[in-house]
Every structure is written in structure tokens, then in C-alpha cells.
Amino acid sequence: MAEGDDNVIEHKAYARVGFLGNPSDVYYGKTIAFSLSNFYATVHLRPSDELVIQPHPTHDLVNFDSHHQLVDRLNSEGYYGGVRLLMAIYKVFYNYCKENEIHLPHTNFTLSYDTNIPRQSGLSGSSGIVCAALNCFLDFYKVRHLIKVEVRPNLILAAEEELGIVAGLQDRVAQVYGGLVYMDFNKENMDKLGHGIYIPMDLSLLPPLYLIYVANPSDSGKVHSKVRQRWLDGDEFIVSTMLEVANIAEEGKTALEEKDYPKLASLMNKNFDLRRLMFGDDALGDVNIKMVEIARKVGAASKFTGSGGAVVAYCPEGTSQVKLLEDECHEAGFVLIPLEPFPSRLNEIDLKTLQL
């Protein structure tokens, strides 16, 4: 929701957990995901004489004390900050409006961002920045009613694809809609509508969940590559296993609605096991696998939140089991925090576009 302060527009987009069915969203599958309030990206837009995209003082650092600091920075953070994301989403937004005869007045602005979503944690940090910026544009140009909610995830994904980011629609749907969402990306609807079928669910159906993550995880953008090519080539094992993964989301929807949490736990574990069979340990990474195995060691269900970097865990035995998991994570150098699912922030104008 936008906030008015001397004409400044502010939007937040929250981190998301891919709960069940991922990564089948890239393969015409089904998934369940939810947003969480623990981490978020914030974008500010204010009118200005010139159009300015402000670099972040930390994430887009260009001044260094020494060559050692420069190289250490690149080794730990990589080459990219958020400026490229803001530029890409504006280009995609502008082109979409032009193609759909949505008039944008010639007014300039200054755009800035901040984020506390841990980098490469599989919590959708990049798309969070893009989603928050898109919301700023919708309000700045007063076109929120003209761009349907279902279309917005496509715009966010298109901006990331401009930059070579490998991803599916799930994360963008979760961040646009907020709350807990069941998604069906079957090919017929994707071809006919240009988007999937997105069904918001009652957030209170979720049991208490925990996040395990590591400070310096691997690059999530490289994990899909070989599997996707095999799927495109019609590899029987990949095609059939990905269907199984998609069905986990459908079964999970029923399990949540019936509050069948033992079933939910088994589906979480199955989701990871099938992913591991398809991608292999080298692609998943030792540290990511260790986070899952630590959770399983104490009897907790666990799986990746995205493509690696963080794990969502469920402790069916309650607080005593959580304490065991906490101790194991501490010993291994991982962070464990309770997840705080966050409700949908769609406003009345957004909801009206869903009825069109």
C-alpha cells in the first residue's frame, strides 16, 4: 500500500516461501507459496525534475577503500545490485503501457530502494525489488486499475528475463498477491490466458514453520539449467517426475484445507526428495543439502524455499523438537528463525481488476 509523504510513494514487497510443488511452475505445473513479513524490499518514488535511478549505498557500491575491498566485495556479493532491476522493470512497464495504449504523462521521478532479504537465499530478493517498483509505477501514473493483477507477475518476470535471470512465475505471483496462494500453471490456461489460475487460501491453515538459512549461499539462478533442457527434450524421467512434483501442490492444498499436518510433512519431504533425484547433489550444493538433512535429523520435515540458500522446516512434535533443531543449526553455523506469514495486501482497486 502506498504512503503519502510530500508526494513520496512507498511500496514494500515481501519475501516468499515456495512451499509445495516448486520448481514445477517453470514446467506447466502447480505450486503453493506464501509471503512472509520477516524480510522485504522497499522502493520509494518521488517526483523530480530529472528521471533518476539512485544506486543503493551498500548494494550498488562503486567507491572502495582499496583493491582488496573491491575484490572481497565482488567475491561475496557478486557484480549486480538493484539498479539494473529498477531499470528493467521500468522498460517492461513502459513497453506494456505503450502496447496496450495506456497513456503515461511526461513526468519524471527519482527511484530508490532498500532490502533486507538475504542475498541468494531462495527467498525472491530480486523479484521483491521489481515488484515493489512496479507498484510504485502503478500509483505514480494512476494506472493500477488498467493493469490486471494476474498480468503483473508476467511483467516482473519479463523484467528479470531481460537480465538473464532464470525463474518461473511462482515467486512473482506470491509477491503480487501476498498471503498464501495455490497456483495452477497448466499449459492450456497459460496459452489461452497468458497466465495461470491463482487461488488465494486462508493463511491460518499453515502450521508453525521455521526458516533455516546460511549467510553465503550459492547462486539460485544456475540451478534449473540442465533439468530444463532435459524436460524440453522430452526426457521421460524428468517429465514424469516433474508431474509428481506438481501433484504434491494439489495434494498439499487438500492437506492444508483438512489440516492434515502429518500428510503435509510427508509432502514437504517428498518434494525435496524428487527435486534431488532430478537435479542431483552437485547442482543442489552441499550446504543446501546439509540444511535439509539437519532438519530431518531431528525429525522435522524440510525442503528448499526456492532453488537453494534457505530451507523451510516444520516440526510436528512442537517446541521440544524446535529446540533440538535450534541446537543443530547453531552447531552447524546456520540461522533458524520462526517464519511470519504475511497476509495479502491487494487493495480494492486491485481486487476489482480480478473481476474483469
Salt bridges, closest charged atoms under 4 A:
GLU10 OE2 - LYS12 NZ 3.15
GLU10 OE1 - HIS44 NE2 2.77
GLU77 OE1 - ARG119 NE 3.95
ASP114 OD1 - HIS56 NE2 2.77
ASP139 OD2 - HIS11 NE2 2.62
ASP139 OD1 - ARG144 NE 2.92
GLU160 OE1 - ARG172 NE 2.63
GLU162 OE1 - LYS91 NZ 3.07
ASP171 OD1 - ARG16 NE 2.60
ASP171 OD2 - ARG172 NH1 3.52
ASP191 OD2 - LYS187 NZ 2.68
ASP235 OD2 - ARG230 NE 3.09
GLU250 OE1 - LYS30 NZ 3.46
GLU251 OE1 - LYS263 NZ 3.04
GLU257 OE2 - LYS253 NZ 2.90
ASP273 OD1 - ARG296 NH1 2.84
ASP281 OD1 - ARG276 NE 2.78
GLU293 OE2 - ARG276 NH1 3.59
ASP327 OD1 - LYS323 NZ 2.79
GLU328 OE1 - LYS297 NZ 3.24
GLU348 OE2 - LYS352 NZ 3.93
ASP350 OD1 - ARG144 NH1 2.89
ASP350 OD1 - ARG152 NH1 2.73
